[in-house]
Amino acid sequence: MSITGFAQLTQREVDENSVFSSDDLTLPVFVPESENDDDLGVQLALRADEKYDPFNFYGHAGWYFTDNAGVSGTNYLEDNLLKTNATLTYLPIISGNLYGEAAIRENTFRYNSNPELDFDSIDLGGGLVYVIRGLGDMSVFARYNYATYLDPHDGWGQFYENHSIQAGAYKSWILRRNHFVYASYMSDISFDADPGYAQRDDHSLTVGYRWTPAKKLRTDFYVRSSYLKYHERFRDDWNTSVGATVTYNLNRNFRLSSSVTYTNNQSNLDGGDYEVWMPGIQLGGIIQF
């Protein structure tokens, strides 16, 4: 992994642009999707009945274009990339409104013209989720997360790892039958990372809107703003992403979507500012059991 490729760690996997999907840990999937989501929005009330499925397997493959593959403020590299994701989540009911949570996720990134930027990432962790009924089913959570980044051209040798504690809350407001808004906050506090100069804390707020104009069609719009505090380099960044996604449900388990994301990063260090545009398409699926 080159220094240019390693620069991607200054922004957690810049193409994370999906809403309510397992490939974005800034919005943990604490509420399994259901066949009624297209009509009523995401169902936040988890109930202990025989139909509840605690395991969810998600997967997708997508093709994206980026105008800044190296995530650089000076050397813009246009490229196409293939990203795949596989995620397994487990959300058992512990008691009443308290749930356990565990997840493992693997992402692969393969660039067309700049293969030195290729990398894989693995996240795994778990914790607790509590649903506050009196606040409109607002979910609060705390969890441990381990992340590792691997170089596929060097025998999948590890070039970065991070241990962190994540905590936050999620709340949605249903406006009408086919659309709602939501807000999510998360703090990701790193307590051990190697190499240390890439270690940082991430405090992020996401606000989004989902509209379902037809039974099999939905649209998502979101804004995510993060404050990144690096541990060793006296570096502070403000990172803002704006995204839109259109999704068509092929059937209960598979969906096709197109998306576009714009990301702007402002840093107090020279060379830390950059912008990224990333449109793409992806095919994904979900299995509950």
VEXMAR-932243 format. One line per 3 residues: number of its first residue (from 1); their letters; for each residue x, y, z of N, C-alpha, C. Coordinates in steps of 0.02 Angstrom, whole numbers, plus 50000, padded with zeros to 5 digits. Example, Ala and Ser with C-alpha at 12.3 -4.5 7.8 and 13.67 -1.06 7.14 Angstrom:
2
1) as) 50660,49716,50390,50615,49775,50390,50660,49835,50390  50642,49888,50354,50684,49947,50357,50645,50002,50394;
REM end
This chain:
289
1) msi) 50043,49940,50000,50000,50000,50000,50045,50062,50000  50034,50105,49950,50074,50165,49944,50050,50218,49993  50091,50272,50001,50071,50327,50044,50007,50359,50017;
4) tgf) 50001,50364,49950,49940,50392,49921,49879,50350,49940  49887,50284,49935,49832,50240,49953,49815,50245,50027  49866,50251,50068,49854,50255,50140,49817,50319,50159;
7) aql) 49820,50369,50115,49784,50431,50128,49709,50420,50133  49685,50365,50106,49614,50351,50110,49590,50343,50182  49636,50329,50227,49616,50322,50297,49598,50388,50328;
10) tqr) 49614,50445,50297,49594,50509,50325,49520,50520,50320  49486,50479,50281,49414,50480,50278,49390,50409,50275  49348,50389,50321,49329,50318,50325,49291,50297,50262;
13) evd) 49327,50263,50218,49298,50233,50158,49250,50282,50125  49280,50328,50086,49245,50387,50062,49182,50371,50024  49174,50311,49998,49114,50296,49958,49057,50269,49999;
16) ens) 49062,50271,50066,49006,50247,50106,48949,50296,50099  48902,50281,50056,48850,50329,50040,48780,50301,50048  48773,50239,50072,48707,50210,50077,48672,50232,50141;
19) vfs) 48607,50230,50139,48565,50247,50197,48528,50184,50219  48529,50171,50284,48496,50112,50312,48522,50048,50281  48586,50041,50275,48614,49977,50252,48675,49961,50293;
22) sdd) 48693,49898,50293,48745,49875,50339,48815,49895,50318  48824,49925,50259,48891,49943,50239,48911,50011,50265  48868,50041,50307,48884,50106,50335,48877,50102,50410;
25) ltl) 48931,50093,50446,48927,50084,50519,48913,50149,50555  48911,50206,50519,48889,50267,50551,48814,50267,50562  48779,50222,50530,48708,50210,50543,48699,50136,50556;
28) pvf) 48714,50113,50617,48711,50041,50630,48642,50013,50616  48641,49953,50588,48578,49921,50571,48552,49885,50633  48516,49921,50675,48490,49892,50736,48419,49865,50727;
31) vpe) 48385,49886,50674,48317,49864,50662,48316,49828,50595  48303,49762,50595,48302,49726,50532,48250,49754,50484  48265,49750,50419,48217,49771,50369,48161,49720,50364;
34) sen) 48104,49742,50338,48048,49696,50330,48014,49710,50263  47970,49666,50244,47935,49674,50180,47888,49734,50181  47874,49763,50239,47829,49820,50244,47866,49887,50243;
37) ddd) 47933,49886,50239,47971,49948,50242,47952,49997,50186  47938,49972,50127,47923,50016,50071,47857,50053,50082  47813,50025,50122,47749,50057,50135,47751,50103,50196;
40) lgv) 47786,50081,50247,47781,50116,50311,47846,50147,50334  47900,50139,50296,47964,50162,50321,47996,50108,50364  48054,50122,50391,48090,50073,50432,48052,50060,50496;
43) qla) 48040,49998,50513,48003,49981,50573,48050,49983,50633  48038,50030,50678,48083,50038,50735,48062,49997,50795  47999,49977,50799,47975,49941,50857,47990,49867,50849;
46) lra) 48039,49843,50886,48056,49772,50885,48014,49735,50936  47984,49680,50915,47939,49645,50959,47959,49572,50966  47951,49547,51026,47971,49478,51040,47915,49431,51019;
49) dek) 47915,49409,50957,47866,49360,50935,47901,49308,50893  47863,49257,50872,47893,49201,50838,47919,49220,50769  47899,49277,50742,47919,49297,50675,47984,49338,50676;
52) ydp) 48009,49354,50733,48068,49396,50737,48130,49356,50717  48169,49383,50671,48230,49350,50646,48291,49390,50669  48331,49364,50715,48387,49402,50742,48447,49407,50696;
55) fnf) 48454,49360,50648,48511,49361,50602,48491,49394,50537  48537,49436,50512,48528,49468,50447,48594,49464,50408  48589,49441,50347,48648,49441,50304,48636,49489,50246;
58) ygh) 48683,49536,50237,48680,49585,50184,48739,49576,50138  48728,49592,50075,48784,49591,50028,48769,49636,49969  48820,49665,49939,48810,49703,49878,48876,49707,49839;
61) agw) 48869,49721,49776,48926,49735,49732,48909,49797,49693  48955,49845,49689,48941,49908,49654,49000,49932,49613  48984,49968,49559,49034,49998,49516,49027,50074,49522;
64) yft) 49083,50107,49538,49082,50178,49552,49135,50215,49511  49121,50279,49500,49171,50325,49472,49190,50375,49526  49255,50391,49531,49277,50442,49577,49324,50490,49542;
67) dna) 49318,50554,49558,49362,50604,49528,49423,50618,49571  49429,50581,49628,49485,50592,49673,49501,50527,49709  49529,50479,49673,49539,50412,49700,49587,50411,49759;
70) gvs) 49637,50456,49758,49686,50457,49812,49666,50500,49871  49606,50529,49870,49582,50573,49922,49635,50626,49937  49653,50664,49886,49707,50713,49891,49680,50782,49874;
73) gtn) 49711,50833,49903,49692,50902,49889,49728,50931,49829  49778,50896,49803,49818,50923,49748,49822,50877,49688  49827,50812,49699,49836,50765,49644,49773,50725,49633;
76) yle) 49728,50752,49591,49664,50720,49579,49672,50664,49528  49653,50603,49548,49657,50545,49505,49587,50520,49491  49565,50524,49428,49500,50496,49410,49508,50421,49399;
79) dnl) 49458,50384,49423,49462,50311,49416,49393,50280,49425  49387,50218,49404,49329,50177,49417,49349,50123,49467  49303,50104,49510,49319,50052,49558,49260,50006,49570;
82) lkt) 49276,49945,49588,49227,49896,49608,49230,49888,49683  49172,49894,49715,49169,49884,49787,49119,49828,49802  49139,49781,49844,49093,49729,49867,49088,49731,49943;
85) nat) 49033,49708,49969,49021,49708,50040,48984,49645,50060  49002,49618,50118,48965,49563,50149,48961,49576,50223  48902,49574,50251,48892,49590,50322,48843,49541,50353;
88) lty) 48861,49517,50412,48817,49475,50452,48805,49510,50519  48741,49520,50536,48723,49552,50599,48681,49505,50641  48686,49512,50706,48647,49472,50754,48618,49519,50806;
91) lpi) 48553,49520,50813,48518,49566,50858,48469,49528,50902  48494,49493,50953,48450,49454,50997,48414,49498,51048  48354,49478,51066,48317,49512,51119,48342,49486,51186;
94) isg) 48366,49532,51228,48390,49513,51295,48333,49515,51345  48300,49573,51349,48244,49581,51394,48208,49646,51379  48142,49641,51368,48103,49701,51356,48129,49740,51297;
97) nly) 48151,49802,51310,48176,49846,51257,48251,49843,51249  48284,49796,51282,48357,49791,51278,48376,49735,51231  48423,49750,51186,48445,49703,51135,48521,49697,51136;
100) gea) 48545,49638,51121,48615,49630,51107,48628,49645,51034  48691,49656,51016,48707,49672,50946,48777,49648,50931  48785,49614,50875,48851,49593,50852,48850,49596,50776;
103) air) 48907,49615,50746,48910,49621,50674,48982,49609,50650  48987,49580,50590,49051,49574,50556,49041,49596,50484  49086,49637,50459,49079,49665,50392,49145,49662,50356;
106) ent) 49143,49643,50292,49203,49644,50250,49188,49684,50187  49232,49731,50171,49228,49770,50110,49290,49758,50068  49282,49757,50002,49339,49754,49957,49335,49813,49909;
109) fry) 49392,49843,49893,49397,49899,49847,49449,49883,49794  49428,49884,49731,49473,49868,49676,49469,49924,49623  49526,49958,49613,49528,50015,49567,49551,49992,49498;
112) nsn) 49524,50023,49446,49539,50003,49378,49608,50027,49355  49623,50092,49362,49685,50120,49336,49739,50128,49389  49720,50123,49452,49768,50134,49507,49764,50075,49556;
115) pel) 49786,50016,49536,49779,49957,49580,49819,49963,49644  49868,50010,49647,49905,50018,49709,49861,50046,49765  49801,50070,49747,49754,50095,49797,49708,50041,49823;
118) dfd) 49710,49981,49795,49665,49927,49817,49675,49912,49891  49620,49898,49925,49625,49875,49994,49561,49838,50013  49566,49798,50066,49509,49766,50097,49503,49793,50168;
121) sid) 49443,49793,50194,49432,49813,50264,49385,49764,50297  49398,49752,50361,49356,49708,50401,49339,49744,50466  49276,49747,50483,49252,49774,50547,49214,49720,50583;
124) lgg) 49225,49714,50648,49185,49669,50688,49180,49698,50759  49124,49682,50790,49113,49708,50857,49044,49692,50882  49027,49721,50939,48961,49708,50968,48950,49751,51029;
127) glv) 48888,49751,51052,48870,49791,51110,48797,49783,51128  48767,49838,51151,48698,49838,51174,48659,49894,51141  48594,49882,51131,48548,49931,51103,48487,49935,51149;
130) yvi) 48466,49996,51164,48406,50005,51205,48358,50050,51168  48295,50028,51161,48243,50066,51126,48201,50103,51179  48200,50169,51175,48162,50210,51223,48093,50223,51194;
133) rgl) 48043,50186,51217,47976,50191,51189,47946,50260,51201  47960,50290,51259,47931,50354,51276,47956,50411,51234  48010,50400,51196,48037,50452,51151,48028,50431,51078;
136) gdm) 47971,50400,51064,47956,50381,50995,48001,50328,50968  48019,50278,51009,48062,50222,50988,48132,50245,50968  48158,50296,51002,48227,50315,50990,48273,50260,51016;
139) svf) 48324,50243,50976,48372,50192,50995,48437,50224,51018  48463,50199,51074,48529,50220,51097,48573,50157,51100  48637,50165,51087,48680,50106,51083,48750,50122,51107;
142) ary) 48785,50069,51126,48857,50072,51143,48887,50006,51122  48946,50009,51090,48976,49948,51064,49052,49956,51058  49086,49898,51056,49157,49895,51040,49164,49877,50967;
145) nya) 49213,49908,50932,49224,49893,50862,49299,49885,50848  49315,49833,50810,49384,49821,50787,49384,49827,50712  49431,49866,50685,49438,49875,50612,49509,49860,50591;
148) tyl) 49515,49825,50535,49581,49812,50507,49579,49823,50432  49633,49851,50405,49640,49865,50333,49697,49822,50306  49683,49790,50248,49729,49741,50221,49748,49758,50150;
151) dph) 49810,49741,50130,49835,49753,50063,49830,49688,50023  49785,49683,49974,49777,49621,49936,49836,49604,49892  49880,49652,49879,49939,49640,49836,50001,49622,49877;
154) dgw) 49992,49615,49942,50048,49598,49986,50027,49542,50033  49993,49492,50004,49971,49436,50045,49921,49454,50098  49881,49506,50085,49833,49533,50132,49867,49551,50199;
157) gqf) 49927,49580,50192,49960,49605,50251,49925,49665,50280  49924,49669,50345,49889,49723,50379,49930,49787,50377  49897,49843,50357,49933,49907,50359,49900,49957,50406;
160) yen) 49843,49938,50436,49813,49981,50487,49764,49940,50527  49761,49952,50593,49710,49922,50635,49689,49973,50688  49627,49966,50712,49600,50014,50759,49550,49980,50806;
163) hsi) 49556,49996,50870,49508,49975,50920,49471,50037,50945  49404,50033,50948,49367,50093,50968,49304,50075,51005  49277,50124,51040,49212,50120,51072,49165,50167,51035;
166) qag) 49108,50141,51014,49059,50180,50978,48996,50187,51020  48968,50247,51021,48906,50259,51058,48866,50313,51022  48800,50308,51027,48760,50359,50993,48686,50345,50999;
169) ayk) 48648,50377,50955,48575,50372,50957,48547,50380,50887  48487,50352,50877,48453,50357,50813,48379,50371,50826  48350,50416,50786,48279,50432,50794,48250,50448,50725;
172) swi) 48188,50425,50712,48154,50442,50650,48086,50473,50666  48062,50513,50619,47998,50546,50625,47958,50531,50562  47905,50492,50568,47864,50473,50511,47817,50531,50495;
175) lrr) 47824,50559,50435,47783,50616,50415,47716,50594,50387  47718,50547,50340,47659,50516,50313,47675,50443,50298  47628,50408,50269,47637,50336,50258,47699,50320,50217;
178) nhf) 47717,50363,50170,47770,50345,50123,47833,50388,50129  47840,50426,50182,47903,50463,50190,47915,50482,50263  47979,50488,50280,47999,50506,50348,48068,50537,50347;
181) vya) 48085,50570,50402,48151,50599,50411,48184,50564,50471  48249,50568,50476,48284,50536,50531,48347,50575,50548  48372,50562,50608,48435,50591,50630,48473,50538,50668;
184) sym) 48539,50538,50660,48581,50489,50694,48645,50523,50717  48665,50511,50779,48728,50537,50805,48771,50479,50828  48837,50482,50815,48882,50432,50841,48950,50462,50856;
187) sdi) 48978,50442,50912,49048,50456,50929,49087,50390,50925  49142,50392,50888,49185,50334,50879,49253,50353,50910  49266,50327,50970,49325,50347,51009,49377,50292,51004;
190) sfd) 49434,50307,50972,49488,50258,50965,49530,50257,51028  49545,50196,51053,49588,50191,51111,49653,50152,51096  49658,50125,51035,49721,50092,51017,49721,50085,50941;
193) adp) 49776,50108,50909,49780,50104,50836,49853,50098,50816  49864,50067,50758,49931,50058,50732,49928,50063,50656  49965,50111,50625,50010,50160,50655,49972,50217,50690;
196) gya) 50005,50246,50739,49973,50296,50781,49956,50360,50746  49993,50378,50693,49980,50443,50662,49914,50445,50625  49884,50387,50612,49818,50385,50580,49761,50380,50631;
199) qrd) 49777,50375,50695,49726,50366,50747,49686,50431,50756  49619,50423,50760,49577,50482,50769,49511,50463,50802  49477,50513,50829,49409,50506,50853,49362,50539,50801;
202) dhs) 49303,50510,50795,49256,50534,50744,49189,50546,50779  49166,50609,50776,49101,50628,50804,49057,50651,50746  49003,50614,50732,48966,50627,50671,48891,50634,50684;
205) ltv) 48860,50678,50645,48788,50688,50646,48762,50679,50575  48711,50636,50568,48681,50623,50503,48607,50640,50506  48584,50677,50456,48513,50694,50449,48491,50673,50379;
208) gyr) 48435,50637,50374,48414,50612,50310,48340,50612,50300  48320,50598,50239,48249,50597,50219,48239,50539,50171  48187,50500,50182,48169,50445,50137,48098,50455,50111;
211) wtp) 48091,50448,50045,48026,50453,50013,48015,50391,49970  47958,50360,49977,47940,50300,49938,47883,50318,49892  47897,50340,49830,47843,50361,49785,47803,50304,49757;
214) akk) 47830,50243,49755,47795,50184,49731,47816,50124,49772  47779,50071,49769,47790,50014,49814,47861,49986,49809  47889,49983,49750,47955,49953,49741,48010,50005,49733;
217) lrt) 47993,50068,49738,48042,50122,49725,48049,50166,49786  48111,50183,49804,48122,50230,49858,48180,50275,49843  48179,50333,49873,48234,50382,49865,48258,50402,49934;
220) dfy) 48323,50414,49940,48354,50435,50003,48399,50495,49991  48396,50542,50037,48440,50601,50036,48468,50610,50106  48532,50625,50111,48561,50634,50178,48619,50682,50177;
223) vrs) 48633,50710,50236,48692,50751,50248,48725,50724,50311  48790,50712,50307,48828,50688,50364,48886,50735,50376  48891,50760,50437,48946,50805,50456,48984,50774,50514;
226) syl) 49051,50772,50507,49093,50740,50557,49150,50785,50578  49165,50783,50643,49224,50815,50669,49275,50761,50685  49334,50764,50652,49386,50713,50660,49444,50743,50700;
229) kyh) 49458,50712,50756,49512,50735,50800,49567,50683,50800  49626,50701,50771,49682,50655,50768,49721,50657,50833  49749,50600,50854,49781,50595,50919,49852,50622,50919;
232) erf) 49889,50616,50865,49961,50630,50868,49984,50690,50827  49943,50715,50781,49968,50764,50734,49938,50833,50742  49903,50845,50797,49870,50909,50809,49827,50928,50749;
235) rdd) 49794,50878,50720,49754,50889,50661,49680,50884,50679  49641,50932,50655,49569,50933,50664,49537,50943,50596  49490,50899,50577,49456,50903,50513,49381,50908,50523;
238) wnt) 49349,50945,50478,49276,50943,50471,49260,50911,50404  49225,50855,50406,49211,50816,50347,49136,50814,50336  49113,50836,50278,49041,50838,50263,49027,50800,50199;
241) svg) 48977,50756,50201,48955,50718,50143,48882,50731,50130  48865,50740,50066,48795,50748,50045,48782,50693,49993  48728,50656,50002,48716,50600,49957,48643,50592,49940;
244) atv) 48631,50558,49883,48564,50541,49861,48566,50471,49830  48514,50431,49843,48510,50363,49817,48440,50348,49793  48435,50315,49736,48371,50291,49711,48376,50215,49708;
247) tyn) 48328,50181,49739,48330,50108,49745,48266,50077,49717  48274,50025,49678,48217,49987,49652,48221,49916,49679  48169,49894,49714,48167,49827,49742,48146,49777,49689;
250) lnr) 48193,49735,49668,48177,49684,49618,48129,49633,49646  48140,49614,49709,48094,49570,49745,48108,49580,49820  48084,49535,49861,48091,49544,49933,48164,49544,49955;
253) nfr) 48207,49508,49920,48276,49500,49942,48328,49539,49903  48312,49562,49842,48363,49594,49801,48340,49663,49777  48390,49708,49771,48374,49776,49751,48430,49805,49708;
256) lss) 48412,49850,49664,48459,49884,49620,48456,49959,49637  48514,49991,49645,48513,50062,49664,48568,50100,49627  48556,50165,49621,48606,50211,49595,48614,50267,49646;
259) svt) 48674,50295,49650,48687,50345,49702,48739,50395,49678  48740,50452,49711,48792,50501,49700,48808,50533,49767  48872,50542,49781,48895,50571,49844,48947,50625,49831;
262) ytn) 48940,50680,49866,48991,50733,49865,49019,50740,49936  49085,50739,49942,49118,50746,50007,49167,50803,50006  49166,50844,50058,49212,50900,50066,49246,50895,50134;
265) nqs) 49312,50898,50134,49350,50893,50196,49391,50957,50206  49383,50988,50264,49420,51048,50282,49464,51033,50343  49530,51045,50335,49578,51027,50387,49617,51088,50409;
268) nld) 49642,51087,50472,49685,51141,50495,49757,51132,50474  49773,51075,50441,49841,51063,50416,49843,51074,50341  49899,51101,50318,49909,51110,50246,49906,51043,50210;
271) ggd) 49871,51041,50154,49865,50980,50116,49810,50934,50138  49773,50953,50191,49720,50910,50216,49652,50923,50186  49645,50977,50147,49581,50992,50116,49573,50952,50051;
274) yev) 49513,50926,50039,49501,50891,49976,49426,50887,49963  49408,50871,49901,49339,50859,49881,49336,50795,49841  49279,50761,49845,49270,50698,49808,49198,50694,49783;
277) wmp) 49190,50680,49719,49126,50661,49690,49127,50586,49676  49072,50552,49691,49070,50480,49678,49000,50457,49660  48984,50451,49596,48922,50419,49574,48934,50344,49565;
280) giq) 48880,50305,49567,48888,50233,49557,48822,50196,49555  48826,50132,49540,48768,50087,49540,48787,50025,49579  48738,49992,49609,48753,49931,49646,48692,49885,49647;
283) lgg) 48707,49821,49653,48657,49769,49661,48667,49737,49729  48616,49735,49769,48623,49708,49837,48566,49663,49857  48575,49629,49913,48524,49584,49938,48526,49576,50013;
286) iiq) 48473,49548,50041,48468,49536,50113,48432,49470,50125  48457,49433,50174,48425,49371,50197,48417,49375,50272  48357,49362,50297,48344,49362,50369,48330,49291,50392;
289) f) 48358,49273,50450,48346,49205,50476,48357,49204,50551;
REM end
